[in-house]
């Protein structure tokens, strides 16, 4: 499952105030390949354990991927 297919997760992300943020939903491998033409760093991003997976990146550095809303909350609230 991808974030794109997980509508509840997309609604959760949309409900947060995330100015200057970019959400790049990646579906299957075909979608990832198409997106990677313009955003080559997404080629290394993949779902973990078959679950929707979020990668939070700031200042050209990505945190470890997370697979739950609670983990994503923690990562997004950490401003360091």
N, C-alpha and C positions, 0 to 999 in steps of 0.2 A: 504494500500500500504506500502511496506517496502522499505528501502534504496536499497536493492538488486534488487527490481523490478523497481526502479526509475533510469533508465539508465542515464538520464541527471544529476542527483545528483552524481552518481558514477563518471561520467566524470569530474564534477566540483571538486570533492575531489581529483581525480587523477591528476588534473592540478595544484594543490597546492603542494608546497614543504613542506612535513611533515616528516622529518627524524625521525626515531625511533617511528613512529606511527603505530598503528594497527587498521585496519578497519575490523569490524566484522559484515558483513551483515546478518541480520536475516530475514527470509521470514515468512512463516506461523508458526503455533504452533508446527508442526512436526519438522521443521528445528530448532526452538528455543530449543526444547527438546533435539535434537541430540547435538547441540552445548553446551548446559548447562551441559552435562556430563563432559566436559573438562574445561568449563568456567562457573562455577556455578553462578557467579554474574549476568549473562544475564537473569536469570529467572525473575528478578524484572523489566526488561526493556521491555516496550511495546510501540506500536504506540500511538500517541496522536491524538484524533479526527479523526482517520482513515487515518492520513497523515504519510508520511515518517518522521521518528523522529530520531534525532541524540543525542547521549549521549557522551559528551566529558569528559573524566576522566584523571586526573593527580594526581600522588602521592597518589593513592588509594582512591581518592575522586572524585565523579562525580558531574558535574554541573547540573543544571536543564535542562531537555531535551528541544531541540529546533526543530521547524518544518519548518523553512524557511532558504533559503541560506543566507539571510541577517543576521539572528540571528546566524547562524553557523559561518559566517565570523567574527562577533563580538566576539564570544566566542573563536574562534581559534586565533584571533589577540590579545586577552587579555592574556598576558604572566604571569599574577600574579597567 
